[in-house]
Amino acid sequence: MYFVEVILPLSLAKTFTYSILEAEYNYIQKGMRVAVPFGKSKIYTALAIETHENQPTLYEAKEIHQILDEKPIVTEIQIAHWQWIATYYMCAIGDVYRGAMPSALLLESETVISQKQEGFVDESLLSDEEYLVYEALQQQSSLKVQDIMKILNKKNIFPVIQKLVDKNILVLQEEVQEIYTPKLIRYVKLHSKYDSNEGLNELLETLKKANKQKEIVLSYFQLSASEKKPITVKKLIEVSNSTGAIIKTLIEKEIFEEYHLQVDRVDFLGKSKEEALQLSDAQQIAFEQIKESFINKEVCLLHGVSSSGKTEIYTKLIEEYLATGKQVLYLLPEIALTTQLVGRLRDYFGNKVAVFHSKYSNNERVEVWQQVLTASPKAQIVIGARSALFLPFSNLGLVIVDEEHEQTFKQADPAPRYHARDASIVLANSHKAKVLLGSATPSIETYFNAQSGKYGFVEITQRYGNVKMPEIELVDLKDNYFRKKMTGHFSDNLIENISKALSLGEQVILFQNRRGFSPIIECMTCGHIPQCPQCDVSLTYHKFKNQLRCHYCGYSMAKPTNCHACSSIDLTTKGFGTEQIQQELVELFPNAKIGRMDQDTTRGKFGFEKIIDSFKNREIEILVGTQMLAKGLDFDNVSLVGIMNADNMLYHPDFRAFERSYQMMIQVSGRSGRSEKQGKVIIQTYNVNHNTIQQVVRNDYEGMYKEQLYDRQIYHYPPYFKLIKLTLKHRDFDKLKEGSMWLYQVMKQNFTIPVLGPEEPPISRIRNEYIRTIMIKIPINQSLQGTKKTIQKMLNSFEAVAQYRAIKVSVNVDFY
């Protein structure tokens, strides 16, 4: 008897065993996909991780349906890396598999309905609806559930199907379908019989009367003369101003022949540059130091001030690794950044660059996956957001993590809740590759590792081309409001500087870390504030759509004209978001072109590109945005950056609030004055003397690092302690309270390390589920693996308690 061990794309922690034939046993390799039945009637795409001859003891092994691949599409290193992610981040291996694969390669079954072959059907016994379905099945062999919905024109069709199944007329079967189809393009060429000169005369003779057709043929000749490449039908129609119908006629007349070619959906005709990159002295020194540190360290941190030209150093390194035939992975925190960077690298490396992130369609992702797997020349450099980490690299040589401090590298939901920076270091280790972390404001953990000698450390302290660091000016909002020097949310100082920049034809970036118009609408009579019915938050007002929205669950309602509690019409807005800033700007600078970049304006696949391109081409003069703007974007004409309110970042109930605020302000400031002229940054705050804000003004990373490190040591936070956060959710408040208390008590009794909780988070209810969190702090010198095993045991026993089974528990390791 032969068996295969598979991972299913479901949130299940263990692998499953299926029985196979001897021929299949000899054929199946690690990393192939097989379609397997699971549950009553579902079919899933599972991943084979080994074949063996040990029969499972707990259940009868089912047979697999079919083998989906001819050769493995997942490498052994990947499988080992996924297993590491599952154990380290305490999630199910099935979650990792589902998160890692492009969903077009993970097919789930769709129910297919067909007619039973044998047996006579008495049509007079069928109701109207049943007869419609039966009739449709006479026309075609099988129908999907969606098709029947269309035929009967209603949603609830299962009773009808059920009756037909009971009457023994229909059968249901599950079938898996490949979703990915290669893209084909139609081309035309002249029929071979017209190749000679006589043939051409004959052709013109034939088309004497048909002017339209003659025009198309002449256009075809012009095109083939000017462009020495095959001619697509689309191009021909455009050039000759005609229609597809006429071309069809020409094909029928055998004057043209049509043929199809398969193309890659994402194809870049980038030309690689001939001239080599010239590094400045500071860059050259850093470049040499990085190579030196790679001799005996696996990871190196490059701490370079913003605009010091880190990208050029990366490019130079990539060049060296490509020369040795290695693949390079370049991770970025934001999809918005990939657009800018891809352009820069394409100009340099031409078509060797592939891009992988979630705004790409399924088919495009499958193509990149296949290219990386076959180590195709088109994917020697892969640029992507955190998910690019899961691609099937065969000989990875270098991983670059740019802006490594960014919190977007950490996946919050759903599982696997991995941190791309940490996971990529482990991945590089299994490929024997090197990792370069780059940032102007490294995270405290990384800097700590570099200072303690675990990582290599290289610093660049001056901007590229010796441009001065921007001058930072603070505006005291308290004082300005008191002296009536404010217009809306703008201080006189900021307005004056914006006018100055606009008159010089320079661009301005304004930063406000909140989207929408204002976060609160309040009734002035009774103080009522509209709340989301499903979450524990007030609704944000979006003026453009005239509605109140919840940013947690998406609930929305029209803006009320009067108070829902006391019917007063005296409503006012409190606080402000990007929309309100944009509107105030329109009133203050009616002639300026103003753009906004936040989650509401960058919804589509090319949402980022449109805004970034129009800002780069100077079509937008003032750009208002949320933290998307803070990440390494490069605009050479920005001379002024305004931070509208620095305080709402500082006072977050989070132990990293000060570090985050420092990073955010420095990063936003770094967008200013990136070419010859010194830029300016204006920070509006109520708290001018706050330590963190003063550190930003002095650009004093060391000071911020030491102060934060001191606090972290006293209060048991990373890098001195590892944190694991358990989040419990349930709709019933009392049951959740009781369950979380039970779990906390068990942990408290078994652990000597700090266990905090069960705490209500600042937003304690989302989508009608109440939330409680428990935090476990593990000292660095204690075994992490052992502690995790104990936690897992406790969670298993928690699940075994019948009344708590409905409580959802999610585990977040290193949640920061």
VOVO-254804 format. One record per residue (C-alpha): residue in one letter; x, y, z. Coordinates in pm, whole numbers, plus 50000, padded with zeros to 5 digits. Layout:
// VOVO-254804
AXYZ;...
***
This chain:
// VOVO-254804
M500005000050000;Y501305034349906;F500465068250056;V501095105049998;E501285131250275;V499635164250172;I499035199450301;L495485212350245;P494805249550183;L492655251250499;S493395264050844;L494495229850966;A497695223951160;K498395188451049;T499065171350718;F496755144450579;T497435110350427;Y495835098050102;S496285064549934;I497855062149587;L498685035049333;E502205021849283;A502595040248950;E501565072849119;Y503935065449407;N506825064149160;Y505615095248978;I504665119849255;Q507495142049378;K507675166449669;G506075199449571;M503525186649316;R499865195449350;V497225168249371;A493435171849372;V492035153949676;P488535148849821;F488045163250168;G484925163550382;K481665150950235;S481905163249878;K484565190149845;I487695187649636;Y490815207849718;T494195213349560;A496645198549807;L500425199649806;A502345166849821;I505205168750071;E506265132250084;T505325097149974;H505535067350214;E504085033450302;N502755039450655;Q499015035250683;P497265061750899;T495845046851219;L493125072251302;Y491235072750973;E490755054250648;A492935070250379;K490885082250081;E492225080249728;I493485111049546;H491505123149242;Q494275133349008;I497825146948989;L497775182948867;D501455189148783;E504035172248565;K506895185748771;P507005201449120;I505905237949135;V507055242749494;T510685237449593;E511905217649895;I513475249050046;Q510055265750024;I508315237350204;A510915238350482;H510575276350505;W506775274050524;Q507095248750806;W509415272650989;I506865300950947;A504095278351077;T506025268851390;Y507595302751462;Y504435323251408;M502245296151564;C499795291751279;A498565262251073;I500755250250787;G497585251050571;D497325288550632;V500875293850510;Y500265272950200;R497065291850121;G498735325450179;A501805317049975;M500315303249655;P498695325449390;S495015316849422;A494785306449055;L496955276549149;L494645267249440;L491465255249281;E488425246849485;S485595226549350;E482605241049182;T479495220049192;V478575206448850;I475115192248778;S474455167548499;Q471625144648394;K471545107748485;Q472205088148168;E469925058148215;G466225057648298;F463065072248143;V461815106648253;D458065113248265;E457995150348175;S454355154648284;L455355149348651;L457805178648654;S456875213248783;D457585243248557;E460895251548720;E462065215448722;Y461155212448355;L463235243548270;V466315228048429;Y465645194448262;E465205211347924;A468485230447962;L470295197648030;Q468975183847698;Q470915211947524;Q474205207547713;S475755179547913;S476325197648242;L475395229748426;K476975248948713;V475015262649006;Q475405298048863;D473925286948528;I470795273248692;M470355305648888;K470345324048554;I467885299748393;L465375301948680;N466205338548749;K466285333949127;K468855328949403;N467395300249601;I467565271249357;F468695243149584;P465135230349662;V464475225949287;I467765207549236;Q467095186449546;K463675175449412;L465205165849077;V467915146049257;D465235128749467;K463325120049147;N466545103949027;I466915126748724;L470015146848819;V473405138248960;L475785162449132;Q479475158549083;E482375179949197;E484935189348937;V488065210448956;Q488835235148680;E492075252348583;I491445289748602;Y494655301548438;T494505306048061;P497385320147856;K496575352347675;L496405349547294;I496675378047045;R495335377846687;Y497785385546406;V497275386746028;K499585381145734;L499115381945359;H498065348645207;S501045329745064;K499625328744708;Y500105366544677;D503835365944758;S505115370744401;N504775402044184;E502165385243961;G500235376544276;L500195413144387;N498825425244049;E496165398644068;L495295410244425;L494865446844324;E492755435344027;T490455415744262;L490005445744496;K489355471344221;K485735476444326;A486085471744703;N487625504644822;K487405497545195;Q489155464345154;K491795479644929;E492525506145195;I493135479345457;V495505460145231;L497445492245152;S497645500445525;Y498955465345579;F501785471345331;Q502655504745491;L502755488945837;S504875459445732;A507305482945563;S507665506545862;E507555480746143;K509585449646086;K507415428546318;P504175408146296;I501015429146262;T498155425346506;V494525428046397;K494035455446657;K496865476546513;L495625472246157;I492105483346251;E493505514346428;V495755525046141;S493245519845861;N490255534046055;S488115504245963;T486245476446145;G486835440246236;A484065429445997;I486005440145686;I489115421745804;K486935391145862;T485715393645500;L489315395545378;I490195364445579;E487165346245434;K488245356645083;E491645340945161;I493505373645104;F494665374545468;E495505345245695;E495035349146069;Y497185332846338;H497495335846718;L500555340546938;Q500725335547312;V502045365747503;D503025372847862;R500505395548027;V503185416548189;D505885424147939;F508325452747968;L510375464547679;G512895480847911;K516285486647754;S519255480947979;K521605510447998;E525105507847861;E526895532348088;A527835520748437;L526475536648755;Q528735562848908;L528655561849288;S529645592249492;D532555588549735;A530275582850034;Q528265556949842;Q531415539549720;I532795536750077;A529445522850200;F529355498349908;E532815484849992;Q531935482250364;I528765462450286;K530755437550077;E533305434550359;S530645428150622;F529095401050399;I532335381050429;N531595370450787;K528035383250858;E524845370850695;V522885403250747;C523995439250712;L522135471150810;L522625501750589;H521645532650788;G521635561350539;V519845594550585;S516895600150349;S517975608849994;S521525595950051;G521225574149740;K520645539849894;T518915527849576;E522115532849371;I524055511449619;Y521385484349594;T521585486049214;K525365481849221;L525065451849455;I522345435949243;E524635439348942;E527385419849117;Y525035391849223;L523445389048876;A526925385248728;T527365353348935;G524025339948802;K522095344349130;Q518515356349179;V517805387849379;L514715395349590;Y513935431949660;L511235437349922;L509355470249963;P506785480050225;E504205496049994;I502845488149652;A503005525749589;L506785523549608;T507155495049362;T505865517249081;Q508655542549122;L511395517849184;V510475493848904;G510915522748660;R514375530248794;L515555494248789;R514025486748448;D515945515648298;Y519045499148427;F518485461648403;G515935460748122;N513765429848110;K515385410848399;V512975426148651;A509745408948758;V507145424148991;F504935404949233;H502265420049458;S498575418049537;K497345444449290;Y498395420749009;S495735397648867;N495775360348933;N497105351648590;E499885377148611;R500965362548944;V501015327048806;E503275338948524;V505785354348766;W505635322648979;Q506485301048675;Q509285324748568;V510925323948912;L510525286148933;T512275280148601;A514875307048688;S513885324648367;P516015354348256;K512885376048291;A512805371348668;Q516375374748787;I515345404049005;V511995401249180;I510565433049330;G507545429849550;A505645436549867;R505855411050151;S504135382449963;A507025380349712;L508885362249989;F506955330349906;L508095326949544;P509915294749442;F513515307349421;S516065281849311;N519345300549365;L518695331649567;G521865351949625;L520755384749782;V517695397949964;I517265435649998;V514685448050248;D514205485050184;E512695507250458;E513015477450692;H511415496050985;E508015497750813;Q505165481350999;T503525470550672;F506115442450648;K504145425850928;Q500985408250816;A498155414851061;D495295393350928;P494645366450820;A497235340650934;P500145335050867;R500945366451070;Y504555367450958;H507055395850950;A508595397450602;R511905411550726;D512475383650979;A511125356250754;S513345367650466;I516445365050688;V515555328650758;L514805322450389;A518155337550286;N519875315650544;S518495283850387;H519675295750043;K523065306150190;A522235341150062;K522995375450210;V520505401050341;L520815438750324;L518425459250539;G518195495850441;S516545524750624;A516945561050722;T515265552951055;P515975516451140;S513665498751381;I515035496651733;E515365458451723;T517445459351403;Y519655487451528;F520105468351854;N521195437251658;A523635458351455;Q525075475051766;S525505441851945;G527455427851648;K524845402751530;Y524445421751200;G526995441451000;F526525479351016;V527205506150753;E526295542850778;I525925571650531;T525505605150703;Q525245628850407;R522725632550128;Y523665624649770;G525375653649592;N525955670349932;V522415684549937;K521705698950282;M519255681550514;P515935700450520;E515515728250772;I512835718951026;E510605745351181;L508095739751462;V504775758151488;D503115759451829;L499405754051763;K498355763452116;D499995797252085;N498765802751730;Y495155795151813;F495385818052114;R496775846551902;K494215839451627;K496975832251373;M495195802251225;T493085798650913;G491235765650947;H493925740551029;F496725761050871;S499015783951066;D499985817050905;N503545804450882;L502545773750680;I500285793850446;E503075818750382;N505575791150300;I503115773250070;S502495805749877;K506225811149848;A506845776049716;L503975778649466;S505205812449337;L508615796549272;G506935767949084;E507895742349349;Q505735714649487;V504375709249837;I503495677650030;L501115679650329;F500865650350563;Q497835641650777;N497585606150903;R493845603050882;R491575598950581;G488065612150540;F486795646850625;S486565644951004;P486535616051250;I483595627851458;I480235644651404;E478815657851730;C475405671951822;M475885705551996;T472615702052186;C472915668052352;G476475657552267;H475435626152077;I478075612051836;P476975586951568;Q478645553151636;C479075522651416;P476395497151513;Q478845468251476;C482105482951609;D483155502751909;V484145534251711;S482605566751598;L481825570251228;T484165590751010;Y482535617250794;H483405615950422;K482225648450267;F482855638749905;K480335610249925;N478285628150191;Q478255597950417;L479495585250752;R481735554750730;C483265529750969;H486935523650880;Y486905489851051;C483965471150897;G482965493750608;Y479475501850743;S478185534550597;M475115556950624;A474065589850467;K475115620750661;P472275628350906;T470555662250875;N469555661551240;C470715644151558;H469445608351589;A469095612151965;C467385645852017;S466525656751658;S468435689451693;I469875702351365;D472905717851533;L475615693051422;T479335700651408;T482445681651298;K485445675851524;G488965666851416;F490135666051057;G491325642350785;T492895645150440;E489595654450274;Q489105684750495;I492695696450437;Q492125693350064;Q488965714150086;E490605741450295;L493455742950044;V490985748549761;E489635778849946;L493085792050041;F494765786149703;P491975785949444;N494435785249150;A496685756949272;K496215721349150;I495645699549455;G495805661549476;R495075636749751;M496615602849812;D495005579650066;Q493175546650072;D490065562249919;T491825576049612;T494125546549536;R491575518749509;G492245505449158;K495155485449018;F496865516648887;G495545540549153;F499035547749284;E500615552148943;K498095578148834;I498655600449135;I502435595449156;D502865601548783;S500795633148777;F502735646149078;K506025637348917;N504975654248592;R504075684848801;E500385683748713;I499655684549087;E501255712649289;I500115703549640;L499725667149740;V497825658850060;G498205623550189;T498375597950468;Q501405576850560;M501615563450204;L503545595350133;A506135588650399;K507735558950225;G510845564350009;L509155582549719;D511505604449521;F510305637949384;D512995662849295;N510815693949287;V509355692549641;S510715720749853;L508185721350137;V506685694250354;G504005702750613;I502985679450895;M499505691250991;N499355677251342;A502235657651491;D500395649351813;N497855624151693;M500775600651618;L502535605851951;Y499695596152179;H498775561452062;P498285534652326;D501235515152190;F504745510252330;R506205519751993;A504295552451952;F507345574852001;E509585553751779;R506875552751509;S506255590151527;Y509955597351499;Q510275574551197;M507175588651034;M508195625151075;I511765619250959;Q510545599250659;V508005625850558;S510645652950606;G512965632950384;R510675639750086;S511715676250096;G514575692849907;R515995662649730;S517845682049458;E520105712949476;K518025735749695;Q517655729850071;G514115719250157;K511935730150444;V509705711050683;I507035726850900;I505695706251188;Q502505718851357;T502135706051713;Y500605714752050;N503655701052222;V506775718652092;N509015706652374;H508175669952344;N511355649352343;T510535630152027;I509705661851833;Q512945678051946;Q514835646851831;V513215650451488;V514335686951468;R517915677051553;N517715645751332;D519045627551636;Y518415590551578;E520955580051841;G519205600852108;M515815586152023;Y517295550952018;K518955554052358;E515915569452526;Q513585542752387;L515995514652471;Y516145526152833;D512335525552856;R512095491752687;Q514485476052933;I512585488753239;Y509155478953107;H510165445252956;Y509665451852586;P511645441352279;P514535438852205;Y514965425852563;F511775405252561;K509835386952290;L506105394052283;I503265370652196;K499765385052180;L496645363452199;T493445378952069;L490135363452173;K486905372351993;H483285363152052;R479845378752007;D478785371752364;F480465396352603;D480095375252918;K481235342852761;L484315360352621;K485075375952959;E484815342353131;G486825323452865;S489655348852851;M489865348553230;W490095310153229;L492945310752975;Y494755338353165;Q494535319053493;V495995287653333;M498905307553188;K499505326553509;Q499785293653701;N502165276953456;F504465305753364;T506955324853576;I507295351153299;P505015382053280;V501525374753147;L499335405753112;G495605406753055;P492915398752972;E492765434452846;E490115452852642;P491915468852348;P491235505852262;I488695493952006;S487035465952193;R484365455351943;I484695450951566;R482005435851339;N479855427651642;E482595406851802;Y483965416852142;I487735415052177;R490085407052465;T493875404252446;I496435385852657;M500115394752627;I502975371352713;K506505385352754;I509355361052707;P512875371552818;I515615367552555;N517505341552762;Q514515318052790;S513805290852530;L511315305352283;Q510455271752128;G509655255952466;T507425284952573;K505525283452241;K504935246152282;T503505252152629;I501255280152496;Q500065257252216;K499195230052471;M497165255052675;L495335266652363;N494525230552275;S493105224552623;F491165257452598;E489605244752276;A488705212152446;V486465230352697;A483005227052541;Q481595261052639;Y484645280052507;R484875262552173;A483095290951993;I485655316952106;K488095324851826;V491705327451939;S494395341551713;V498065341451804;N500345369751696;V504065364351754;D506235396151747;F503095416051670;Y504955449151646;
***
